[in-house]
Amino acid sequence: MKRRITPRLQILVLIVFSLLLTACPKDNPDPVRKYAKSVDNMASAINSMIKAKRSLASNGRIAPAEDLKLTKALLIANEAVTVFHGRVKRLEDCDCVIECPGKPCEGCCFSSFRDPATRAELTVMLNNVTSAIDDLNNQGVLGVTDSVSRERLARFIATIKAAIAVFSGI
């Protein structure tokens, strides 16, 4: 005996699938999540660069003077990325006009990337990160005499700059 799916069940399945497809559109990803992933990539690249620099220094691939310049520049860059990382991780995607109509917001606007003051704060922090990474590249990486070591360290800079580019919409 052949089972027949009733038209009501077919319609119900169609409605469920259409709701699932429209509930999470792929073309408009959550900007807060995108920013958090990007800042994680920055922090990871800095961490990997520190480990690579230590390895290159212990193997004698970079001179002690170059190691010192890289260490100082990495310290500054790491601090800037750490501060920026902490601030981005506290962001929320909310709109106070919608979330709290007619009543004072309960901290929502202060952590929203839509808030102009928050955007200004993030822009200043991003400029600090960009400046620190440029200094790391110009004073540290480009000063490395060994071309293989310089190229290896330059890849980390490229990764960080790609992560910074994600924030161009702020």
Biotite code that builds the C-alpha atoms (Angstrom):
import biotite.structure as struc

atoms = struc.array([
    struc.Atom([0.000, 0.000, 0.000], chain_id="A", res_id=1, res_name="MET", atom_name="CA", element="C"),
    struc.Atom([1.408, 3.315, -1.069], chain_id="A", res_id=2, res_name="LYS", atom_name="CA", element="C"),
    struc.Atom([1.455, 6.179, 1.422], chain_id="A", res_id=3, res_name="ARG", atom_name="CA", element="C"),
    struc.Atom([0.351, 9.487, 0.120], chain_id="A", res_id=4, res_name="ARG", atom_name="CA", element="C"),
    struc.Atom([1.494, 12.745, 1.628], chain_id="A", res_id=5, res_name="ILE", atom_name="CA", element="C"),
    struc.Atom([-1.468, 14.964, 2.182], chain_id="A", res_id=6, res_name="THR", atom_name="CA", element="C"),
    struc.Atom([-1.537, 18.401, 0.545], chain_id="A", res_id=7, res_name="PRO", atom_name="CA", element="C"),
    struc.Atom([-1.720, 20.034, 3.988], chain_id="A", res_id=8, res_name="ARG", atom_name="CA", element="C"),
    struc.Atom([1.526, 18.382, 5.026], chain_id="A", res_id=9, res_name="LEU", atom_name="CA", element="C"),
    struc.Atom([3.179, 19.464, 1.777], chain_id="A", res_id=10, res_name="GLN", atom_name="CA", element="C"),
    struc.Atom([2.095, 23.037, 2.345], chain_id="A", res_id=11, res_name="ILE", atom_name="CA", element="C"),
    struc.Atom([3.287, 22.923, 5.944], chain_id="A", res_id=12, res_name="LEU", atom_name="CA", element="C"),
    struc.Atom([6.717, 21.629, 4.887], chain_id="A", res_id=13, res_name="VAL", atom_name="CA", element="C"),
    struc.Atom([6.934, 24.328, 2.207], chain_id="A", res_id=14, res_name="LEU", atom_name="CA", element="C"),
    struc.Atom([6.072, 27.048, 4.726], chain_id="A", res_id=15, res_name="ILE", atom_name="CA", element="C"),
    struc.Atom([8.630, 25.786, 7.248], chain_id="A", res_id=16, res_name="VAL", atom_name="CA", element="C"),
    struc.Atom([11.417, 25.705, 4.664], chain_id="A", res_id=17, res_name="PHE", atom_name="CA", element="C"),
    struc.Atom([10.544, 29.140, 3.328], chain_id="A", res_id=18, res_name="SER", atom_name="CA", element="C"),
    struc.Atom([10.554, 30.560, 6.865], chain_id="A", res_id=19, res_name="LEU", atom_name="CA", element="C"),
    struc.Atom([13.909, 28.976, 7.567], chain_id="A", res_id=20, res_name="LEU", atom_name="CA", element="C"),
    struc.Atom([15.375, 30.425, 4.387], chain_id="A", res_id=21, res_name="LEU", atom_name="CA", element="C"),
    struc.Atom([14.078, 33.936, 5.041], chain_id="A", res_id=22, res_name="THR", atom_name="CA", element="C"),
    struc.Atom([14.811, 33.977, 8.777], chain_id="A", res_id=23, res_name="ALA", atom_name="CA", element="C"),
    struc.Atom([18.592, 34.069, 8.304], chain_id="A", res_id=24, res_name="CYS", atom_name="CA", element="C"),
    struc.Atom([19.473, 35.836, 5.072], chain_id="A", res_id=25, res_name="PRO", atom_name="CA", element="C"),
    struc.Atom([23.019, 35.093, 3.954], chain_id="A", res_id=26, res_name="LYS", atom_name="CA", element="C"),
    struc.Atom([23.573, 38.360, 2.087], chain_id="A", res_id=27, res_name="ASP", atom_name="CA", element="C"),
    struc.Atom([23.356, 40.559, 5.198], chain_id="A", res_id=28, res_name="ASN", atom_name="CA", element="C"),
    struc.Atom([25.574, 39.065, 7.896], chain_id="A", res_id=29, res_name="PRO", atom_name="CA", element="C"),
    struc.Atom([25.526, 40.424, 11.416], chain_id="A", res_id=30, res_name="ASP", atom_name="CA", element="C"),
    struc.Atom([28.071, 43.286, 11.437], chain_id="A", res_id=31, res_name="PRO", atom_name="CA", element="C"),
    struc.Atom([28.956, 42.798, 15.105], chain_id="A", res_id=32, res_name="VAL", atom_name="CA", element="C"),
    struc.Atom([29.831, 39.171, 14.452], chain_id="A", res_id=33, res_name="ARG", atom_name="CA", element="C"),
    struc.Atom([31.867, 40.164, 11.393], chain_id="A", res_id=34, res_name="LYS", atom_name="CA", element="C"),
    struc.Atom([33.794, 42.744, 13.420], chain_id="A", res_id=35, res_name="TYR", atom_name="CA", element="C"),
    struc.Atom([34.381, 40.294, 16.272], chain_id="A", res_id=36, res_name="ALA", atom_name="CA", element="C"),
    struc.Atom([35.763, 37.690, 13.874], chain_id="A", res_id=37, res_name="LYS", atom_name="CA", element="C"),
    struc.Atom([38.007, 40.261, 12.252], chain_id="A", res_id=38, res_name="SER", atom_name="CA", element="C"),
    struc.Atom([39.433, 41.493, 15.551], chain_id="A", res_id=39, res_name="VAL", atom_name="CA", element="C"),
    struc.Atom([39.997, 37.856, 16.572], chain_id="A", res_id=40, res_name="ASP", atom_name="CA", element="C"),
    struc.Atom([42.004, 37.424, 13.358], chain_id="A", res_id=41, res_name="ASN", atom_name="CA", element="C"),
    struc.Atom([44.085, 40.484, 14.257], chain_id="A", res_id=42, res_name="MET", atom_name="CA", element="C"),
    struc.Atom([44.831, 39.198, 17.745], chain_id="A", res_id=43, res_name="ALA", atom_name="CA", element="C"),
    struc.Atom([45.676, 35.756, 16.410], chain_id="A", res_id=44, res_name="SER", atom_name="CA", element="C"),
    struc.Atom([48.025, 37.192, 13.783], chain_id="A", res_id=45, res_name="ALA", atom_name="CA", element="C"),
    struc.Atom([49.839, 39.309, 16.401], chain_id="A", res_id=46, res_name="ILE", atom_name="CA", element="C"),
    struc.Atom([50.189, 36.251, 18.648], chain_id="A", res_id=47, res_name="ASN", atom_name="CA", element="C"),
    struc.Atom([51.517, 34.143, 15.774], chain_id="A", res_id=48, res_name="SER", atom_name="CA", element="C"),
    struc.Atom([53.887, 36.922, 14.759], chain_id="A", res_id=49, res_name="MET", atom_name="CA", element="C"),
    struc.Atom([55.308, 37.090, 18.282], chain_id="A", res_id=50, res_name="ILE", atom_name="CA", element="C"),
    struc.Atom([55.926, 33.333, 18.221], chain_id="A", res_id=51, res_name="LYS", atom_name="CA", element="C"),
    struc.Atom([57.492, 33.511, 14.748], chain_id="A", res_id=52, res_name="ALA", atom_name="CA", element="C"),
    struc.Atom([59.777, 36.371, 15.825], chain_id="A", res_id=53, res_name="LYS", atom_name="CA", element="C"),
    struc.Atom([60.909, 34.376, 18.859], chain_id="A", res_id=54, res_name="ARG", atom_name="CA", element="C"),
    struc.Atom([61.615, 31.371, 16.663], chain_id="A", res_id=55, res_name="SER", atom_name="CA", element="C"),
    struc.Atom([63.551, 33.444, 14.132], chain_id="A", res_id=56, res_name="LEU", atom_name="CA", element="C"),
    struc.Atom([65.562, 35.110, 16.905], chain_id="A", res_id=57, res_name="ALA", atom_name="CA", element="C"),
    struc.Atom([66.412, 31.828, 18.618], chain_id="A", res_id=58, res_name="SER", atom_name="CA", element="C"),
    struc.Atom([67.531, 30.340, 15.284], chain_id="A", res_id=59, res_name="ASN", atom_name="CA", element="C"),
    struc.Atom([69.744, 33.348, 14.550], chain_id="A", res_id=60, res_name="GLY", atom_name="CA", element="C"),
    struc.Atom([67.736, 34.374, 11.486], chain_id="A", res_id=61, res_name="ARG", atom_name="CA", element="C"),
    struc.Atom([67.367, 37.937, 12.779], chain_id="A", res_id=62, res_name="ILE", atom_name="CA", element="C"),
    struc.Atom([70.023, 40.055, 14.455], chain_id="A", res_id=63, res_name="ALA", atom_name="CA", element="C"),
    struc.Atom([69.682, 41.097, 18.128], chain_id="A", res_id=64, res_name="PRO", atom_name="CA", element="C"),
    struc.Atom([69.186, 44.749, 17.123], chain_id="A", res_id=65, res_name="ALA", atom_name="CA", element="C"),
    struc.Atom([66.417, 43.751, 14.693], chain_id="A", res_id=66, res_name="GLU", atom_name="CA", element="C"),
    struc.Atom([64.883, 41.546, 17.384], chain_id="A", res_id=67, res_name="ASP", atom_name="CA", element="C"),
    struc.Atom([64.818, 44.468, 19.824], chain_id="A", res_id=68, res_name="LEU", atom_name="CA", element="C"),
    struc.Atom([63.099, 46.768, 17.285], chain_id="A", res_id=69, res_name="LYS", atom_name="CA", element="C"),
    struc.Atom([60.560, 44.076, 16.457], chain_id="A", res_id=70, res_name="LEU", atom_name="CA", element="C"),
    struc.Atom([59.922, 43.368, 20.130], chain_id="A", res_id=71, res_name="THR", atom_name="CA", element="C"),
    struc.Atom([59.247, 47.033, 20.916], chain_id="A", res_id=72, res_name="LYS", atom_name="CA", element="C"),
    struc.Atom([57.010, 47.511, 17.890], chain_id="A", res_id=73, res_name="ALA", atom_name="CA", element="C"),
    struc.Atom([55.162, 44.244, 18.580], chain_id="A", res_id=74, res_name="LEU", atom_name="CA", element="C"),
    struc.Atom([54.567, 45.302, 22.183], chain_id="A", res_id=75, res_name="LEU", atom_name="CA", element="C"),
    struc.Atom([52.927, 48.541, 21.050], chain_id="A", res_id=76, res_name="ILE", atom_name="CA", element="C"),
    struc.Atom([50.914, 46.810, 18.319], chain_id="A", res_id=77, res_name="ALA", atom_name="CA", element="C"),
    struc.Atom([49.804, 44.066, 20.690], chain_id="A", res_id=78, res_name="ASN", atom_name="CA", element="C"),
    struc.Atom([48.617, 46.624, 23.235], chain_id="A", res_id=79, res_name="GLU", atom_name="CA", element="C"),
    struc.Atom([46.638, 48.553, 20.599], chain_id="A", res_id=80, res_name="ALA", atom_name="CA", element="C"),
    struc.Atom([45.038, 45.375, 19.248], chain_id="A", res_id=81, res_name="VAL", atom_name="CA", element="C"),
    struc.Atom([44.253, 44.127, 22.776], chain_id="A", res_id=82, res_name="THR", atom_name="CA", element="C"),
    struc.Atom([42.445, 47.360, 23.699], chain_id="A", res_id=83, res_name="VAL", atom_name="CA", element="C"),
    struc.Atom([40.559, 47.369, 20.388], chain_id="A", res_id=84, res_name="PHE", atom_name="CA", element="C"),
    struc.Atom([39.742, 43.658, 20.784], chain_id="A", res_id=85, res_name="HIS", atom_name="CA", element="C"),
    struc.Atom([38.239, 44.224, 24.209], chain_id="A", res_id=86, res_name="GLY", atom_name="CA", element="C"),
    struc.Atom([36.085, 47.103, 22.978], chain_id="A", res_id=87, res_name="ARG", atom_name="CA", element="C"),
    struc.Atom([34.821, 45.292, 19.893], chain_id="A", res_id=88, res_name="VAL", atom_name="CA", element="C"),
    struc.Atom([33.926, 42.247, 21.992], chain_id="A", res_id=89, res_name="LYS", atom_name="CA", element="C"),
    struc.Atom([31.627, 44.463, 24.097], chain_id="A", res_id=90, res_name="ARG", atom_name="CA", element="C"),
    struc.Atom([29.667, 45.657, 21.061], chain_id="A", res_id=91, res_name="LEU", atom_name="CA", element="C"),
    struc.Atom([26.015, 44.817, 20.672], chain_id="A", res_id=92, res_name="GLU", atom_name="CA", element="C"),
    struc.Atom([23.799, 45.076, 17.637], chain_id="A", res_id=93, res_name="ASP", atom_name="CA", element="C"),
    struc.Atom([20.822, 46.992, 18.926], chain_id="A", res_id=94, res_name="CYS", atom_name="CA", element="C"),
    struc.Atom([18.965, 50.087, 17.939], chain_id="A", res_id=95, res_name="ASP", atom_name="CA", element="C"),
    struc.Atom([17.849, 52.076, 20.960], chain_id="A", res_id=96, res_name="CYS", atom_name="CA", element="C"),
    struc.Atom([15.003, 53.746, 19.100], chain_id="A", res_id=97, res_name="VAL", atom_name="CA", element="C"),
    struc.Atom([13.498, 50.326, 18.492], chain_id="A", res_id=98, res_name="ILE", atom_name="CA", element="C"),
    struc.Atom([14.702, 48.621, 21.681], chain_id="A", res_id=99, res_name="GLU", atom_name="CA", element="C"),
    struc.Atom([13.719, 51.321, 24.173], chain_id="A", res_id=100, res_name="CYS", atom_name="CA", element="C"),
    struc.Atom([11.079, 53.624, 22.647], chain_id="A", res_id=101, res_name="PRO", atom_name="CA", element="C"),
    struc.Atom([10.162, 56.514, 24.907], chain_id="A", res_id=102, res_name="GLY", atom_name="CA", element="C"),
    struc.Atom([12.275, 55.416, 27.857], chain_id="A", res_id=103, res_name="LYS", atom_name="CA", element="C"),
    struc.Atom([15.969, 55.739, 28.660], chain_id="A", res_id=104, res_name="PRO", atom_name="CA", element="C"),
    struc.Atom([18.146, 52.991, 27.308], chain_id="A", res_id=105, res_name="CYS", atom_name="CA", element="C"),
    struc.Atom([19.613, 50.568, 29.776], chain_id="A", res_id=106, res_name="GLU", atom_name="CA", element="C"),
    struc.Atom([23.170, 50.581, 28.449], chain_id="A", res_id=107, res_name="GLY", atom_name="CA", element="C"),
    struc.Atom([22.135, 49.512, 24.968], chain_id="A", res_id=108, res_name="CYS", atom_name="CA", element="C"),
    struc.Atom([23.231, 52.656, 23.141], chain_id="A", res_id=109, res_name="CYS", atom_name="CA", element="C"),
    struc.Atom([26.551, 52.766, 24.905], chain_id="A", res_id=110, res_name="PHE", atom_name="CA", element="C"),
    struc.Atom([27.602, 49.415, 23.531], chain_id="A", res_id=111, res_name="SER", atom_name="CA", element="C"),
    struc.Atom([25.947, 49.592, 20.121], chain_id="A", res_id=112, res_name="SER", atom_name="CA", element="C"),
    struc.Atom([28.062, 50.098, 17.023], chain_id="A", res_id=113, res_name="PHE", atom_name="CA", element="C"),
    struc.Atom([25.200, 52.264, 15.693], chain_id="A", res_id=114, res_name="ARG", atom_name="CA", element="C"),
    struc.Atom([25.778, 54.868, 18.395], chain_id="A", res_id=115, res_name="ASP", atom_name="CA", element="C"),
    struc.Atom([27.814, 57.815, 16.987], chain_id="A", res_id=116, res_name="PRO", atom_name="CA", element="C"),
    struc.Atom([29.919, 58.112, 20.150], chain_id="A", res_id=117, res_name="ALA", atom_name="CA", element="C"),
    struc.Atom([30.773, 54.420, 20.000], chain_id="A", res_id=118, res_name="THR", atom_name="CA", element="C"),
    struc.Atom([31.667, 54.704, 16.321], chain_id="A", res_id=119, res_name="ARG", atom_name="CA", element="C"),
    struc.Atom([33.945, 57.640, 17.095], chain_id="A", res_id=120, res_name="ALA", atom_name="CA", element="C"),
    struc.Atom([35.600, 55.687, 19.905], chain_id="A", res_id=121, res_name="GLU", atom_name="CA", element="C"),
    struc.Atom([36.103, 52.670, 17.631], chain_id="A", res_id=122, res_name="LEU", atom_name="CA", element="C"),
    struc.Atom([37.514, 54.882, 14.881], chain_id="A", res_id=123, res_name="THR", atom_name="CA", element="C"),
    struc.Atom([40.112, 56.343, 17.258], chain_id="A", res_id=124, res_name="VAL", atom_name="CA", element="C"),
    struc.Atom([41.058, 52.855, 18.457], chain_id="A", res_id=125, res_name="MET", atom_name="CA", element="C"),
    struc.Atom([41.224, 51.555, 14.893], chain_id="A", res_id=126, res_name="LEU", atom_name="CA", element="C"),
    struc.Atom([43.487, 54.466, 13.945], chain_id="A", res_id=127, res_name="ASN", atom_name="CA", element="C"),
    struc.Atom([45.750, 53.531, 16.880], chain_id="A", res_id=128, res_name="ASN", atom_name="CA", element="C"),
    struc.Atom([45.875, 49.922, 15.663], chain_id="A", res_id=129, res_name="VAL", atom_name="CA", element="C"),
    struc.Atom([46.573, 51.001, 12.082], chain_id="A", res_id=130, res_name="THR", atom_name="CA", element="C"),
    struc.Atom([49.338, 53.349, 13.206], chain_id="A", res_id=131, res_name="SER", atom_name="CA", element="C"),
    struc.Atom([50.910, 50.669, 15.419], chain_id="A", res_id=132, res_name="ALA", atom_name="CA", element="C"),
    struc.Atom([50.827, 48.104, 12.599], chain_id="A", res_id=133, res_name="ILE", atom_name="CA", element="C"),
    struc.Atom([52.336, 50.597, 10.145], chain_id="A", res_id=134, res_name="ASP", atom_name="CA", element="C"),
    struc.Atom([55.111, 51.352, 12.639], chain_id="A", res_id=135, res_name="ASP", atom_name="CA", element="C"),
    struc.Atom([55.653, 47.628, 13.176], chain_id="A", res_id=136, res_name="LEU", atom_name="CA", element="C"),
    struc.Atom([55.980, 47.156, 9.440], chain_id="A", res_id=137, res_name="ASN", atom_name="CA", element="C"),
    struc.Atom([58.159, 50.219, 8.736], chain_id="A", res_id=138, res_name="ASN", atom_name="CA", element="C"),
    struc.Atom([60.439, 50.120, 11.771], chain_id="A", res_id=139, res_name="GLN", atom_name="CA", element="C"),
    struc.Atom([60.517, 46.401, 12.459], chain_id="A", res_id=140, res_name="GLY", atom_name="CA", element="C"),
    struc.Atom([59.679, 44.097, 9.570], chain_id="A", res_id=141, res_name="VAL", atom_name="CA", element="C"),
    struc.Atom([61.188, 46.137, 6.753], chain_id="A", res_id=142, res_name="LEU", atom_name="CA", element="C"),
    struc.Atom([64.388, 46.497, 8.793], chain_id="A", res_id=143, res_name="GLY", atom_name="CA", element="C"),
    struc.Atom([65.010, 42.747, 8.857], chain_id="A", res_id=144, res_name="VAL", atom_name="CA", element="C"),
    struc.Atom([67.973, 41.946, 6.617], chain_id="A", res_id=145, res_name="THR", atom_name="CA", element="C"),
    struc.Atom([67.204, 38.262, 6.028], chain_id="A", res_id=146, res_name="ASP", atom_name="CA", element="C"),
    struc.Atom([64.732, 38.201, 3.122], chain_id="A", res_id=147, res_name="SER", atom_name="CA", element="C"),
    struc.Atom([63.106, 34.891, 4.127], chain_id="A", res_id=148, res_name="VAL", atom_name="CA", element="C"),
    struc.Atom([62.468, 36.151, 7.656], chain_id="A", res_id=149, res_name="SER", atom_name="CA", element="C"),
    struc.Atom([61.215, 39.495, 6.359], chain_id="A", res_id=150, res_name="ARG", atom_name="CA", element="C"),
    struc.Atom([58.751, 37.766, 4.003], chain_id="A", res_id=151, res_name="GLU", atom_name="CA", element="C"),
    struc.Atom([57.535, 35.485, 6.771], chain_id="A", res_id=152, res_name="ARG", atom_name="CA", element="C"),
    struc.Atom([56.864, 38.437, 9.076], chain_id="A", res_id=153, res_name="LEU", atom_name="CA", element="C"),
    struc.Atom([55.330, 40.469, 6.236], chain_id="A", res_id=154, res_name="ALA", atom_name="CA", element="C"),
    struc.Atom([52.646, 37.795, 5.793], chain_id="A", res_id=155, res_name="ARG", atom_name="CA", element="C"),
    struc.Atom([51.430, 38.502, 9.318], chain_id="A", res_id=156, res_name="PHE", atom_name="CA", element="C"),
    struc.Atom([51.288, 42.219, 8.529], chain_id="A", res_id=157, res_name="ILE", atom_name="CA", element="C"),
    struc.Atom([49.210, 41.463, 5.421], chain_id="A", res_id=158, res_name="ALA", atom_name="CA", element="C"),
    struc.Atom([46.808, 39.353, 7.492], chain_id="A", res_id=159, res_name="THR", atom_name="CA", element="C"),
    struc.Atom([46.388, 42.123, 10.042], chain_id="A", res_id=160, res_name="ILE", atom_name="CA", element="C"),
    struc.Atom([45.834, 44.755, 7.343], chain_id="A", res_id=161, res_name="LYS", atom_name="CA", element="C"),
    struc.Atom([43.182, 42.547, 5.737], chain_id="A", res_id=162, res_name="ALA", atom_name="CA", element="C"),
    struc.Atom([41.430, 42.309, 9.110], chain_id="A", res_id=163, res_name="ALA", atom_name="CA", element="C"),
    struc.Atom([41.657, 46.085, 9.502], chain_id="A", res_id=164, res_name="ILE", atom_name="CA", element="C"),
    struc.Atom([40.024, 46.557, 6.097], chain_id="A", res_id=165, res_name="ALA", atom_name="CA", element="C"),
    struc.Atom([36.867, 44.876, 7.414], chain_id="A", res_id=166, res_name="VAL", atom_name="CA", element="C"),
    struc.Atom([36.332, 47.903, 9.648], chain_id="A", res_id=167, res_name="PHE", atom_name="CA", element="C"),
    struc.Atom([36.192, 50.360, 6.743], chain_id="A", res_id=168, res_name="SER", atom_name="CA", element="C"),
    struc.Atom([32.422, 50.586, 7.220], chain_id="A", res_id=169, res_name="GLY", atom_name="CA", element="C"),
    struc.Atom([32.632, 52.080, 10.704], chain_id="A", res_id=170, res_name="ILE", atom_name="CA", element="C"),
])
